Each structure stands twice: as C-alpha cells, then as structure tokens.
Amino acid sequence: MNKELGRIGNERGRRSEAVVAKALESIGSLPWPPWVLSGRMATREEDHQQIDAVIETDRGTMFLQIKSSKGRRVNKKLKSRGIGLLVVSSNYRGGRDIRGKIIGLLTAMRKR
C-alpha cells in the first residue's frame, strides 16, 4: 500500500515537473518579462540539492522547487536557501496559467 502511494506521488511529481519544463521551453517565444533570460530543468546534482528548475534573470540565477501539492511544503527551509517553492496542482496543464504562476513567484523572489 505505501509503495503504491509512493509510486503515485512520484508520478504526480513528474507530471508537475513536465508542465514546468514545457513552460520554460517557451521562454523567448511566448510572453515572458524581459528580465527572464532563460530557464531549464535542474541537473541531477542540482536535484539532489532540492532544486528542480533554474531560471537565469537579469539579476542572476534563481532556483525553484516544484511540488504537486501544498501538503508537502518545506517552505521555510527552501526560503532560507533562496529557493522558491512552486506548487503545481493537477489542474495546471501548462500555458499561460503556469507561466503566470512562475512569473509571480520570480517577481516576489526578485524583491527579496
């Protein structure tokens, strides 16, 4: 039972990361603020540091941790390390909605 729940959670997480990856691929071709220069998914080494996405901006590199539900938040620890927490619920399918959510988080991170 626990193994099955873990598998389901991992699959949900992969889907959330895929939605973000698709949004990041649109940088340069769809509307993004001019200060967002590029974005990519994390390397394996970065992933071990709880980083899922890396965004290059005019103020330097920003890191995001992607979660598929609010219940699994580790917000305080991530925030102290300068990593933004992006919660991608199952109703986000990509496109403008997720870009808006990413841009909102990056804007808040720029103000810190």
Protein Blocks (a to p, Z undefined) as FASTA:
>chain_A
ZZmmmmmmmmmmmmmmmmmmmmmmmgojaccdfklmbdcdddfklmmnopabdcddfkbc
cdddddfbfklgckkmmmmnopacddddfklggjjllmmmmmmmmmmmmmZZ
